[in-house]
Amino acid sequence: MNEMLVSAPARTARAAFPDLLRQWRMERRMSQLALATEAGISTRHLCFLEKGRSQPSREMVVLLASVLDIPLAAQNALLIAAGFAPLFTEARLDAPELSAVQQALDFMLAQQEPFPALVVDEAWNLRHRNTAATRILGALRPFYTVPAELAQNVMHVMCHPGGMRRFMPNWQEFTAAYLQVLHREATQGLSHAAARLREELLRYPDMPAAFASPQMDNPVVPMQLRIGKHDLSFFVTLTTFAMPRDVTLQQIKIEGFFPADDATAQLARKLAAEPEFSLLD
């Protein structure tokens, strides 16, 4: 397996606390001196923790995880490895305790009208979408030949030969930019689900070799669509929750599609105002 395609959590899921701590420190490219200084502890104590000669307190685990900026799910794993109960919840997105979050998501999706918006989870599976997404992006669904088990995953739909490729004049350029989010999540240890997903995507036929490495050529690459006789162009934003205390909330993303030109904006508004109008006409 290519080492570059595996995140730190994927490599260390069964590791003991000393191994997890050391691997996260190396993932963040920090020396023992740098981590100890940032955490306000002695280098000797950190060395003993990494060698298993000292047992950390719960507070020490949380402190080191905070300094290393470890994702909440991995912080829970670090706590368990050290013999403590997890600190962060991992509720279902539709759980009663997240009802306020659901309302916020519904509000954001509604505010994005008449332009598309999606809510995706850690593995980029579609969880929610607004009506505009159904009108515009959903118009392509009858033409997909993507396996049913992959059809709700936005990355697979983007990259699968039977997905959106043939409807996107700039598919290669946009997909190269789109995959940068996965590269960051995988190589920085932010999500082992992202690392697995990236491996799956890169195995598709005709995926350019350059997709396997980070590319930052353009600041913004629009998603161009050709549906029927209509051409549309959107740039995409990703929104996440600030300061989440739940694993699920840290992992979800809201994709907002904004018109990159006046023609796209006018067409999206026409679709919303005239229900009888279709992109496939």
C-alpha atoms as an extended CHARMM CRD file, in Angstrom:
* protein
*
       281  EXT
         1         1  MET       CA              0.0000000000        0.0000000000        0.0000000000  PROA      1               0.0000000000
         2         2  ASN       CA              1.2830000000        3.4590000000       -0.8760000000  PROA      2               0.0000000000
         3         3  GLU       CA              2.2520000000        5.1730000000        2.4080000000  PROA      3               0.0000000000
         4         4  MET       CA              1.1270000000        8.5520000000        1.0760000000  PROA      4               0.0000000000
         5         5  LEU       CA             -2.4410000000        7.2710000000        0.8110000000  PROA      5               0.0000000000
         6         6  VAL       CA             -2.8030000000        6.2760000000        4.4630000000  PROA      6               0.0000000000
         7         7  SER       CA             -3.6600000000        8.6940000000        7.2440000000  PROA      7               0.0000000000
         8         8  ALA       CA             -2.2030000000        8.5900000000       10.7260000000  PROA      8               0.0000000000
         9         9  PRO       CA             -5.4040000000        7.2370000000       12.3440000000  PROA      9               0.0000000000
        10        10  ALA       CA             -5.5970000000        4.4290000000        9.7750000000  PROA      10              0.0000000000
        11        11  ARG       CA             -2.0330000000        3.3910000000       10.5230000000  PROA      11              0.0000000000
        12        12  THR       CA             -2.4640000000        3.5230000000       14.2790000000  PROA      12              0.0000000000
        13        13  ALA       CA             -6.0040000000        2.3550000000       15.0100000000  PROA      13              0.0000000000
        14        14  ARG       CA             -4.7540000000       -0.5680000000       17.1430000000  PROA      14              0.0000000000
        15        15  ALA       CA             -1.6280000000        1.0870000000       18.5430000000  PROA      15              0.0000000000
        16        16  ALA       CA             -0.9240000000        1.6450000000       22.2320000000  PROA      16              0.0000000000
        17        17  PHE       CA             -0.8530000000        5.1570000000       23.6420000000  PROA      17              0.0000000000
        18        18  PRO       CA              2.9480000000        5.6690000000       23.3110000000  PROA      18              0.0000000000
        19        19  ASP       CA              2.8430000000        4.6670000000       19.6460000000  PROA      19              0.0000000000
        20        20  LEU       CA             -0.1970000000        6.8140000000       18.9160000000  PROA      20              0.0000000000
        21        21  LEU       CA              1.3460000000        9.8410000000       20.5850000000  PROA      21              0.0000000000
        22        22  ARG       CA              4.6480000000        9.4540000000       18.7770000000  PROA      22              0.0000000000
        23        23  GLN       CA              3.0140000000        8.9130000000       15.3960000000  PROA      23              0.0000000000
        24        24  TRP       CA              0.7610000000       11.9550000000       15.7790000000  PROA      24              0.0000000000
        25        25  ARG       CA              3.7800000000       14.0530000000       16.7540000000  PROA      25              0.0000000000
        26        26  MET       CA              5.6250000000       12.8480000000       13.6560000000  PROA      26              0.0000000000
        27        27  GLU       CA              2.4910000000       13.4350000000       11.5640000000  PROA      27              0.0000000000
        28        28  ARG       CA              2.5320000000       17.0520000000       12.7210000000  PROA      28              0.0000000000
        29        29  ARG       CA              6.2950000000       17.2640000000       12.0550000000  PROA      29              0.0000000000
        30        30  MET       CA              7.0480000000       18.3630000000       15.6020000000  PROA      30              0.0000000000
        31        31  SER       CA             10.1630000000       17.4760000000       17.5560000000  PROA      31              0.0000000000
        32        32  GLN       CA              9.8670000000       16.3140000000       21.1480000000  PROA      32              0.0000000000
        33        33  LEU       CA             11.3060000000       19.6510000000       22.2200000000  PROA      33              0.0000000000
        34        34  ALA       CA              8.7370000000       21.6160000000       20.2020000000  PROA      34              0.0000000000
        35        35  LEU       CA              5.7730000000       19.6010000000       21.5040000000  PROA      35              0.0000000000
        36        36  ALA       CA              7.0010000000       19.7010000000       25.0790000000  PROA      36              0.0000000000
        37        37  THR       CA              7.5240000000       23.4640000000       24.8800000000  PROA      37              0.0000000000
        38        38  GLU       CA              4.0570000000       24.0530000000       23.4110000000  PROA      38              0.0000000000
        39        39  ALA       CA              2.4700000000       21.8230000000       26.0570000000  PROA      39              0.0000000000
        40        40  GLY       CA              4.4660000000       23.3670000000       28.9020000000  PROA      40              0.0000000000
        41        41  ILE       CA              5.9990000000       20.0790000000       30.0610000000  PROA      41              0.0000000000
        42        42  SER       CA              9.5450000000       18.7820000000       30.1950000000  PROA      42              0.0000000000
        43        43  THR       CA             11.0750000000       17.0070000000       27.2390000000  PROA      43              0.0000000000
        44        44  ARG       CA             12.0690000000       14.2270000000       29.6350000000  PROA      44              0.0000000000
        45        45  HSD       CA              8.4410000000       13.6320000000       30.6390000000  PROA      45              0.0000000000
        46        46  LEU       CA              7.3040000000       13.5940000000       27.0060000000  PROA      46              0.0000000000
        47        47  CYS       CA             10.0880000000       11.1310000000       26.1740000000  PROA      47              0.0000000000
        48        48  PHE       CA              8.9300000000        8.8550000000       29.0090000000  PROA      48              0.0000000000
        49        49  LEU       CA              5.3270000000        9.0410000000       27.7390000000  PROA      49              0.0000000000
        50        50  GLU       CA              6.3820000000        8.0540000000       24.2230000000  PROA      50              0.0000000000
        51        51  LYS       CA              8.4380000000        5.1500000000       25.5650000000  PROA      51              0.0000000000
        52        52  GLY       CA              5.6720000000        3.9310000000       27.8810000000  PROA      52              0.0000000000
        53        53  ARG       CA              7.7440000000        4.5920000000       30.9910000000  PROA      53              0.0000000000
        54        54  SER       CA              5.1980000000        7.0770000000       32.3430000000  PROA      54              0.0000000000
        55        55  GLN       CA              1.4150000000        6.7890000000       32.4170000000  PROA      55              0.0000000000
        56        56  PRO       CA             -0.3640000000       10.0040000000       31.3390000000  PROA      56              0.0000000000
        57        57  SER       CA             -3.2180000000       11.5520000000       33.2700000000  PROA      57              0.0000000000
        58        58  ARG       CA             -6.4590000000       12.2460000000       31.4490000000  PROA      58              0.0000000000
        59        59  GLU       CA             -5.6410000000       15.9520000000       31.5120000000  PROA      59              0.0000000000
        60        60  MET       CA             -2.2370000000       15.2870000000       29.9440000000  PROA      60              0.0000000000
        61        61  VAL       CA             -3.7830000000       13.2930000000       27.0920000000  PROA      61              0.0000000000
        62        62  VAL       CA             -6.2480000000       16.1040000000       26.3720000000  PROA      62              0.0000000000
        63        63  LEU       CA             -3.4810000000       18.7170000000       26.5430000000  PROA      63              0.0000000000
        64        64  LEU       CA             -1.1840000000       16.9000000000       24.1200000000  PROA      64              0.0000000000
        65        65  ALA       CA             -4.0650000000       16.1570000000       21.7530000000  PROA      65              0.0000000000
        66        66  SER       CA             -5.0160000000       19.8400000000       21.7600000000  PROA      66              0.0000000000
        67        67  VAL       CA             -1.4710000000       21.0010000000       21.0230000000  PROA      67              0.0000000000
        68        68  LEU       CA             -1.1830000000       18.4430000000       18.2160000000  PROA      68              0.0000000000
        69        69  ASP       CA             -4.5860000000       19.5490000000       16.8340000000  PROA      69              0.0000000000
        70        70  ILE       CA             -5.8290000000       15.9650000000       16.6380000000  PROA      70              0.0000000000
        71        71  PRO       CA             -9.3780000000       15.3840000000       15.3000000000  PROA      71              0.0000000000
        72        72  LEU       CA            -11.9970000000       14.5690000000       17.9370000000  PROA      72              0.0000000000
        73        73  ALA       CA            -12.4270000000       10.9420000000       16.8630000000  PROA      73              0.0000000000
        74        74  ALA       CA             -8.6770000000       10.4040000000       17.1380000000  PROA      74              0.0000000000
        75        75  GLN       CA             -8.6260000000       12.1630000000       20.5080000000  PROA      75              0.0000000000
        76        76  ASN       CA            -11.1720000000        9.6310000000       21.7450000000  PROA      76              0.0000000000
        77        77  ALA       CA             -8.9380000000        6.8400000000       20.4270000000  PROA      77              0.0000000000
        78        78  LEU       CA             -5.9500000000        8.3610000000       22.2100000000  PROA      78              0.0000000000
        79        79  LEU       CA             -7.8850000000        8.5290000000       25.4770000000  PROA      79              0.0000000000
        80        80  ILE       CA             -9.0370000000        4.9240000000       25.1610000000  PROA      80              0.0000000000
        81        81  ALA       CA             -5.4830000000        3.8040000000       24.4200000000  PROA      81              0.0000000000
        82        82  ALA       CA             -4.3680000000        5.5520000000       27.6210000000  PROA      82              0.0000000000
        83        83  GLY       CA             -7.0750000000        3.7700000000       29.6320000000  PROA      83              0.0000000000
        84        84  PHE       CA             -9.6740000000        6.5480000000       29.8480000000  PROA      84              0.0000000000
        85        85  ALA       CA            -13.2370000000        6.9120000000       28.6360000000  PROA      85              0.0000000000
        86        86  PRO       CA            -13.8240000000        8.9160000000       25.4310000000  PROA      86              0.0000000000
        87        87  LEU       CA            -14.4000000000       12.6200000000       25.9600000000  PROA      87              0.0000000000
        88        88  PHE       CA            -16.3610000000       13.5060000000       22.8230000000  PROA      88              0.0000000000
        89        89  THR       CA            -19.7690000000       12.2310000000       21.7960000000  PROA      89              0.0000000000
        90        90  GLU       CA            -20.5110000000       10.8410000000       18.3410000000  PROA      90              0.0000000000
        91        91  ALA       CA            -24.2220000000       11.3590000000       17.8500000000  PROA      91              0.0000000000
        92        92  ARG       CA            -26.2130000000       10.5650000000       14.7380000000  PROA      92              0.0000000000
        93        93  LEU       CA            -26.9270000000       13.6660000000       12.7050000000  PROA      93              0.0000000000
        94        94  ASP       CA            -30.6620000000       13.0920000000       13.2080000000  PROA      94              0.0000000000
        95        95  ALA       CA            -30.3260000000       12.5250000000       16.9760000000  PROA      95              0.0000000000
        96        96  PRO       CA            -32.5930000000       14.6500000000       19.2250000000  PROA      96              0.0000000000
        97        97  GLU       CA            -29.5940000000       16.2700000000       20.9130000000  PROA      97              0.0000000000
        98        98  LEU       CA            -28.5330000000       17.6750000000       17.5390000000  PROA      98              0.0000000000
        99        99  SER       CA            -31.9470000000       19.1310000000       16.6990000000  PROA      99              0.0000000000
       100       100  ALA       CA            -30.5690000000       22.6900000000       16.8280000000  PROA      100             0.0000000000
       101       101  VAL       CA            -27.8600000000       21.6630000000       14.3640000000  PROA      101             0.0000000000
       102       102  GLN       CA            -30.4660000000       20.1400000000       12.0610000000  PROA      102             0.0000000000
       103       103  GLN       CA            -32.3790000000       23.4130000000       12.1230000000  PROA      103             0.0000000000
       104       104  ALA       CA            -29.2020000000       25.3210000000       11.2920000000  PROA      104             0.0000000000
       105       105  LEU       CA            -28.4690000000       23.0040000000        8.3710000000  PROA      105             0.0000000000
       106       106  ASP       CA            -32.0270000000       23.3700000000        7.0620000000  PROA      106             0.0000000000
       107       107  PHE       CA            -31.6650000000       27.1520000000        7.3170000000  PROA      107             0.0000000000
       108       108  MET       CA            -28.3590000000       27.1820000000        5.4060000000  PROA      108             0.0000000000
       109       109  LEU       CA            -29.7070000000       24.9170000000        2.6830000000  PROA      109             0.0000000000
       110       110  ALA       CA            -32.7960000000       27.0970000000        2.2890000000  PROA      110             0.0000000000
       111       111  GLN       CA            -30.7430000000       30.2940000000        2.1870000000  PROA      111             0.0000000000
       112       112  GLN       CA            -28.6430000000       28.8770000000       -0.6430000000  PROA      112             0.0000000000
       113       113  GLU       CA            -31.6790000000       28.7000000000       -2.9510000000  PROA      113             0.0000000000
       114       114  PRO       CA            -31.9780000000       28.9730000000       -5.9100000000  PROA      114             0.0000000000
       115       115  PHE       CA            -28.4390000000       27.5780000000       -6.0480000000  PROA      115             0.0000000000
       116       116  PRO       CA            -27.4710000000       24.0350000000       -5.0010000000  PROA      116             0.0000000000
       117       117  ALA       CA            -26.2200000000       23.0530000000       -1.5550000000  PROA      117             0.0000000000
       118       118  LEU       CA            -25.3160000000       19.6450000000       -0.1340000000  PROA      118             0.0000000000
       119       119  VAL       CA            -24.4780000000       18.2700000000        3.3080000000  PROA      119             0.0000000000
       120       120  VAL       CA            -21.9080000000       15.4560000000        3.2760000000  PROA      120             0.0000000000
       121       121  ASP       CA            -20.3870000000       13.3600000000        6.0520000000  PROA      121             0.0000000000
       122       122  GLU       CA            -16.7860000000       12.3330000000        6.7430000000  PROA      122             0.0000000000
       123       123  ALA       CA            -16.7890000000        9.8300000000        3.8770000000  PROA      123             0.0000000000
       124       124  TRP       CA            -18.4510000000       12.3440000000        1.5120000000  PROA      124             0.0000000000
       125       125  ASN       CA            -21.7680000000       10.5290000000        1.5280000000  PROA      125             0.0000000000
       126       126  LEU       CA            -24.7250000000       12.7790000000        0.7600000000  PROA      126             0.0000000000
       127       127  ARG       CA            -26.8300000000       13.4040000000        3.8730000000  PROA      127             0.0000000000
       128       128  HSD       CA            -29.0210000000       16.3360000000        2.8480000000  PROA      128             0.0000000000
       129       129  ARG       CA            -29.5500000000       18.5910000000       -0.1570000000  PROA      129             0.0000000000
       130       130  ASN       CA            -31.7310000000       21.5470000000       -1.0050000000  PROA      130             0.0000000000
       131       131  THR       CA            -34.3440000000       21.7330000000       -3.7300000000  PROA      131             0.0000000000
       132       132  ALA       CA            -31.9810000000       23.5240000000       -6.1030000000  PROA      132             0.0000000000
       133       133  ALA       CA            -29.5580000000       20.6060000000       -5.9000000000  PROA      133             0.0000000000
       134       134  THR       CA            -32.3800000000       18.2940000000       -6.9440000000  PROA      134             0.0000000000
       135       135  ARG       CA            -33.3940000000       20.5960000000       -9.8070000000  PROA      135             0.0000000000
       136       136  ILE       CA            -29.8880000000       21.1080000000      -11.1870000000  PROA      136             0.0000000000
       137       137  LEU       CA            -27.5290000000       18.3360000000      -10.1080000000  PROA      137             0.0000000000
       138       138  GLY       CA            -30.3590000000       15.8120000000       -9.8100000000  PROA      138             0.0000000000
       139       139  ALA       CA            -31.1910000000       16.3070000000      -13.4840000000  PROA      139             0.0000000000
       140       140  LEU       CA            -28.1460000000       14.1550000000      -14.2940000000  PROA      140             0.0000000000
       141       141  ARG       CA            -29.0970000000       11.2570000000      -12.0330000000  PROA      141             0.0000000000
       142       142  PRO       CA            -31.0880000000        9.2830000000      -14.6610000000  PROA      142             0.0000000000
       143       143  PHE       CA            -27.9750000000        9.1650000000      -16.8470000000  PROA      143             0.0000000000
       144       144  TYR       CA            -25.5890000000        7.7580000000      -14.2260000000  PROA      144             0.0000000000
       145       145  THR       CA            -24.3100000000        4.2090000000      -14.4810000000  PROA      145             0.0000000000
       146       146  VAL       CA            -22.7520000000        4.3640000000      -11.0370000000  PROA      146             0.0000000000
       147       147  PRO       CA            -23.3500000000        1.2910000000       -8.8020000000  PROA      147             0.0000000000
       148       148  ALA       CA            -26.2260000000        1.8610000000       -6.3800000000  PROA      148             0.0000000000
       149       149  GLU       CA            -23.9800000000        1.5400000000       -3.3240000000  PROA      149             0.0000000000
       150       150  LEU       CA            -21.8320000000        4.4470000000       -4.5920000000  PROA      150             0.0000000000
       151       151  ALA       CA            -24.5320000000        6.6920000000       -6.0110000000  PROA      151             0.0000000000
       152       152  GLN       CA            -24.9310000000        8.6970000000       -2.7840000000  PROA      152             0.0000000000
       153       153  ASN       CA            -21.2250000000        9.4640000000       -2.5040000000  PROA      153             0.0000000000
       154       154  VAL       CA            -20.4190000000       12.7800000000       -4.1580000000  PROA      154             0.0000000000
       155       155  MET       CA            -16.7450000000       11.9400000000       -4.7420000000  PROA      155             0.0000000000
       156       156  HSD       CA            -17.5250000000        8.6220000000       -6.4020000000  PROA      156             0.0000000000
       157       157  VAL       CA            -20.1950000000       10.2420000000       -8.5670000000  PROA      157             0.0000000000
       158       158  MET       CA            -17.6270000000       12.8580000000       -9.5900000000  PROA      158             0.0000000000
       159       159  CYS       CA            -14.8820000000       10.3550000000      -10.4460000000  PROA      159             0.0000000000
       160       160  HSD       CA            -16.6800000000        7.1890000000      -11.5970000000  PROA      160             0.0000000000
       161       161  PRO       CA            -16.5750000000        6.7730000000      -15.4140000000  PROA      161             0.0000000000
       162       162  GLY       CA            -20.3640000000        6.4410000000      -15.3970000000  PROA      162             0.0000000000
       163       163  GLY       CA            -20.9360000000        9.4930000000      -13.2220000000  PROA      163             0.0000000000
       164       164  MET       CA            -20.5590000000       13.2140000000      -13.9070000000  PROA      164             0.0000000000
       165       165  ARG       CA            -17.4360000000       13.0700000000      -16.0640000000  PROA      165             0.0000000000
       166       166  ARG       CA            -19.1510000000       13.2980000000      -19.4200000000  PROA      166             0.0000000000
       167       167  PHE       CA            -21.2850000000       16.2510000000      -18.3070000000  PROA      167             0.0000000000
       168       168  MET       CA            -18.2930000000       18.3560000000      -17.2110000000  PROA      168             0.0000000000
       169       169  PRO       CA            -16.2190000000       20.0310000000      -19.9650000000  PROA      169             0.0000000000
       170       170  ASN       CA            -13.4730000000       20.8190000000      -17.4110000000  PROA      170             0.0000000000
       171       171  TRP       CA            -13.7770000000       17.5570000000      -15.4760000000  PROA      171             0.0000000000
       172       172  GLN       CA            -10.0370000000       16.9570000000      -15.1550000000  PROA      172             0.0000000000
       173       173  GLU       CA             -9.2020000000       20.4680000000      -13.9800000000  PROA      173             0.0000000000
       174       174  PHE       CA            -12.0810000000       20.6560000000      -11.5000000000  PROA      174             0.0000000000
       175       175  THR       CA            -11.5930000000       17.1520000000      -10.1180000000  PROA      175             0.0000000000
       176       176  ALA       CA             -7.8840000000       17.7830000000       -9.5620000000  PROA      176             0.0000000000
       177       177  ALA       CA             -8.8150000000       20.8110000000       -7.4290000000  PROA      177             0.0000000000
       178       178  TYR       CA            -11.7080000000       19.0190000000       -5.7190000000  PROA      178             0.0000000000
       179       179  LEU       CA             -9.4770000000       16.1630000000       -4.6150000000  PROA      179             0.0000000000
       180       180  GLN       CA             -7.2210000000       18.5720000000       -2.7280000000  PROA      180             0.0000000000
       181       181  VAL       CA             -9.6470000000       18.4280000000        0.1880000000  PROA      181             0.0000000000
       182       182  LEU       CA             -9.1800000000       14.6550000000        0.3610000000  PROA      182             0.0000000000
       183       183  HSD       CA             -5.4150000000       15.0330000000        0.0800000000  PROA      183             0.0000000000
       184       184  ARG       CA             -5.3970000000       17.4060000000        3.0370000000  PROA      184             0.0000000000
       185       185  GLU       CA             -7.7130000000       15.2680000000        5.1650000000  PROA      185             0.0000000000
       186       186  ALA       CA             -5.7170000000       12.1130000000        4.4110000000  PROA      186             0.0000000000
       187       187  THR       CA             -2.1210000000       13.3090000000        4.6150000000  PROA      187             0.0000000000
       188       188  GLN       CA             -2.6860000000       15.4670000000        7.7060000000  PROA      188             0.0000000000
       189       189  GLY       CA             -4.4230000000       12.6470000000        9.5480000000  PROA      189             0.0000000000
       190       190  LEU       CA             -7.7450000000       14.4770000000        9.6730000000  PROA      190             0.0000000000
       191       191  SER       CA             -9.7890000000       11.5120000000        8.4190000000  PROA      191             0.0000000000
       192       192  HSD       CA             -8.9130000000        7.9020000000        7.7040000000  PROA      192             0.0000000000
       193       193  ALA       CA            -12.2300000000        7.6420000000        5.8320000000  PROA      193             0.0000000000
       194       194  ALA       CA            -10.8370000000       10.2580000000        3.4320000000  PROA      194             0.0000000000
       195       195  ALA       CA             -7.6630000000        8.2280000000        2.9700000000  PROA      195             0.0000000000
       196       196  ARG       CA             -9.6480000000        5.0970000000        2.0870000000  PROA      196             0.0000000000
       197       197  LEU       CA            -11.9040000000        7.0540000000       -0.2430000000  PROA      197             0.0000000000
       198       198  ARG       CA             -8.9600000000        8.5970000000       -2.0460000000  PROA      198             0.0000000000
       199       199  GLU       CA             -7.4600000000        5.1710000000       -2.6680000000  PROA      199             0.0000000000
       200       200  GLU       CA            -10.7480000000        3.9860000000       -4.1470000000  PROA      200             0.0000000000
       201       201  LEU       CA            -11.0610000000        7.0040000000       -6.4260000000  PROA      201             0.0000000000
       202       202  LEU       CA             -7.5180000000        6.7870000000       -7.7500000000  PROA      202             0.0000000000
       203       203  ARG       CA             -8.1670000000        3.2160000000       -8.9030000000  PROA      203             0.0000000000
       204       204  TYR       CA            -10.7890000000        4.3270000000      -11.4350000000  PROA      204             0.0000000000
       205       205  PRO       CA             -9.8200000000        4.0110000000      -15.1250000000  PROA      205             0.0000000000
       206       206  ASP       CA             -8.2620000000        7.0260000000      -16.7890000000  PROA      206             0.0000000000
       207       207  MET       CA             -7.6610000000        8.8860000000      -13.5410000000  PROA      207             0.0000000000
       208       208  PRO       CA             -4.6420000000       11.0840000000      -14.3410000000  PROA      208             0.0000000000
       209       209  ALA       CA             -1.4920000000       10.1400000000      -12.4490000000  PROA      209             0.0000000000
       210       210  ALA       CA             -1.1840000000       13.7590000000      -11.3150000000  PROA      210             0.0000000000
       211       211  PHE       CA             -4.3310000000       13.3120000000       -9.1890000000  PROA      211             0.0000000000
       212       212  ALA       CA             -2.2830000000       11.2440000000       -6.7150000000  PROA      212             0.0000000000
       213       213  SER       CA             -0.3410000000       14.2800000000       -5.5020000000  PROA      213             0.0000000000
       214       214  PRO       CA             -1.3750000000       17.7260000000       -4.2670000000  PROA      214             0.0000000000
       215       215  GLN       CA             -1.8940000000       20.3870000000       -6.9340000000  PROA      215             0.0000000000
       216       216  MET       CA             -2.5370000000       24.0300000000       -6.1380000000  PROA      216             0.0000000000
       217       217  ASP       CA             -2.3300000000       25.6710000000       -9.5500000000  PROA      217             0.0000000000
       218       218  ASN       CA             -5.4580000000       27.8340000000       -9.4210000000  PROA      218             0.0000000000
       219       219  PRO       CA             -7.0790000000       29.6280000000       -6.4840000000  PROA      219             0.0000000000
       220       220  VAL       CA            -10.6370000000       28.8850000000       -7.6830000000  PROA      220             0.0000000000
       221       221  VAL       CA            -11.6790000000       26.3250000000      -10.2990000000  PROA      221             0.0000000000
       222       222  PRO       CA            -15.3610000000       26.4500000000      -11.3130000000  PROA      222             0.0000000000
       223       223  MET       CA            -17.3980000000       23.3240000000      -11.9120000000  PROA      223             0.0000000000
       224       224  GLN       CA            -18.6270000000       23.5330000000      -15.4900000000  PROA      224             0.0000000000
       225       225  LEU       CA            -21.7300000000       21.5320000000      -16.4160000000  PROA      225             0.0000000000
       226       226  ARG       CA            -23.3000000000       20.8810000000      -19.7840000000  PROA      226             0.0000000000
       227       227  ILE       CA            -26.8460000000       19.6020000000      -19.3470000000  PROA      227             0.0000000000
       228       228  GLY       CA            -28.8300000000       19.2940000000      -22.5360000000  PROA      228             0.0000000000
       229       229  LYS       CA            -28.2390000000       22.5270000000      -24.4350000000  PROA      229             0.0000000000
       230       230  HSD       CA            -27.4390000000       24.4810000000      -21.2860000000  PROA      230             0.0000000000
       231       231  ASP       CA            -24.0080000000       25.4120000000      -19.9160000000  PROA      231             0.0000000000
       232       232  LEU       CA            -23.6190000000       26.2100000000      -16.2280000000  PROA      232             0.0000000000
       233       233  SER       CA            -20.6230000000       27.1950000000      -14.1250000000  PROA      233             0.0000000000
       234       234  PHE       CA            -20.4100000000       27.1040000000      -10.3200000000  PROA      234             0.0000000000
       235       235  PHE       CA            -17.6230000000       27.6190000000       -7.8260000000  PROA      235             0.0000000000
       236       236  VAL       CA            -17.8850000000       25.5460000000       -4.6780000000  PROA      236             0.0000000000
       237       237  THR       CA            -17.4130000000       26.5080000000       -1.0370000000  PROA      237             0.0000000000
       238       238  LEU       CA            -17.0570000000       24.1480000000        1.9280000000  PROA      238             0.0000000000
       239       239  THR       CA            -18.4060000000       25.1710000000        5.3400000000  PROA      239             0.0000000000
       240       240  THR       CA            -17.7340000000       23.3420000000        8.6040000000  PROA      240             0.0000000000
       241       241  PHE       CA            -18.8200000000       23.8940000000       12.1900000000  PROA      241             0.0000000000
       242       242  ALA       CA            -16.4930000000       26.0030000000       14.3110000000  PROA      242             0.0000000000
       243       243  MET       CA            -15.3450000000       24.5820000000       17.6720000000  PROA      243             0.0000000000
       244       244  PRO       CA            -17.4180000000       21.3680000000       17.5400000000  PROA      244             0.0000000000
       245       245  ARG       CA            -17.5490000000       19.1140000000       20.6200000000  PROA      245             0.0000000000
       246       246  ASP       CA            -19.0670000000       16.1570000000       18.8170000000  PROA      246             0.0000000000
       247       247  VAL       CA            -17.2780000000       13.8650000000       16.3620000000  PROA      247             0.0000000000
       248       248  THR       CA            -20.1450000000       13.9200000000       13.8490000000  PROA      248             0.0000000000
       249       249  LEU       CA            -20.2960000000       17.7160000000       13.8130000000  PROA      249             0.0000000000
       250       250  GLN       CA            -16.5770000000       18.0100000000       13.1920000000  PROA      250             0.0000000000
       251       251  GLN       CA            -16.8190000000       15.6830000000       10.2100000000  PROA      251             0.0000000000
       252       252  ILE       CA            -19.7720000000       17.0630000000        8.2570000000  PROA      252             0.0000000000
       253       253  LYS       CA            -19.3490000000       19.6550000000        5.5080000000  PROA      253             0.0000000000
       254       254  ILE       CA            -21.8130000000       21.9270000000        3.7260000000  PROA      254             0.0000000000
       255       255  GLU       CA            -21.0700000000       22.3580000000        0.0340000000  PROA      255             0.0000000000
       256       256  GLY       CA            -22.4020000000       25.5640000000       -1.4280000000  PROA      256             0.0000000000
       257       257  PHE       CA            -22.5650000000       26.0430000000       -5.2080000000  PROA      257             0.0000000000
       258       258  PHE       CA            -22.4330000000       29.6740000000       -6.2970000000  PROA      258             0.0000000000
       259       259  PRO       CA            -22.8620000000       30.8960000000       -9.8930000000  PROA      259             0.0000000000
       260       260  ALA       CA            -19.5690000000       31.7690000000      -11.5500000000  PROA      260             0.0000000000
       261       261  ASP       CA            -21.2820000000       33.8620000000      -14.2480000000  PROA      261             0.0000000000
       262       262  ASP       CA            -24.4930000000       35.7780000000      -14.8570000000  PROA      262             0.0000000000
       263       263  ALA       CA            -25.8730000000       33.2030000000      -17.2910000000  PROA      263             0.0000000000
       264       264  THR       CA            -25.7140000000       30.4800000000      -14.6290000000  PROA      264             0.0000000000
       265       265  ALA       CA            -27.3670000000       32.7240000000      -12.0400000000  PROA      265             0.0000000000
       266       266  GLN       CA            -30.2090000000       33.6220000000      -14.4300000000  PROA      266             0.0000000000
       267       267  LEU       CA            -30.7330000000       29.9920000000      -15.4260000000  PROA      267             0.0000000000
       268       268  ALA       CA            -30.8740000000       28.8300000000      -11.7900000000  PROA      268             0.0000000000
       269       269  ARG       CA            -33.4490000000       31.5100000000      -10.9930000000  PROA      269             0.0000000000
       270       270  LYS       CA            -35.5060000000       30.5650000000      -14.0400000000  PROA      270             0.0000000000
       271       271  LEU       CA            -35.5640000000       26.9220000000      -12.9280000000  PROA      271             0.0000000000
       272       272  ALA       CA            -36.8240000000       27.9790000000       -9.4970000000  PROA      272             0.0000000000
       273       273  ALA       CA            -39.4600000000       30.3720000000      -10.8350000000  PROA      273             0.0000000000
       274       274  GLU       CA            -40.8110000000       28.1710000000      -13.6400000000  PROA      274             0.0000000000
       275       275  PRO       CA            -41.4650000000       24.5980000000      -12.4330000000  PROA      275             0.0000000000
       276       276  GLU       CA            -42.4000000000       23.4750000000      -15.9440000000  PROA      276             0.0000000000
       277       277  PHE       CA            -38.9600000000       24.4450000000      -17.2420000000  PROA      277             0.0000000000
       278       278  SER       CA            -36.3340000000       21.7010000000      -17.3720000000  PROA      278             0.0000000000
       279       279  LEU       CA            -32.6300000000       21.6630000000      -18.1560000000  PROA      279             0.0000000000
       280       280  LEU       CA            -33.2750000000       18.6410000000      -20.3380000000  PROA      280             0.0000000000
       281       281  ASP       CA            -35.7590000000       20.4730000000      -22.6030000000  PROA      281             0.0000000000
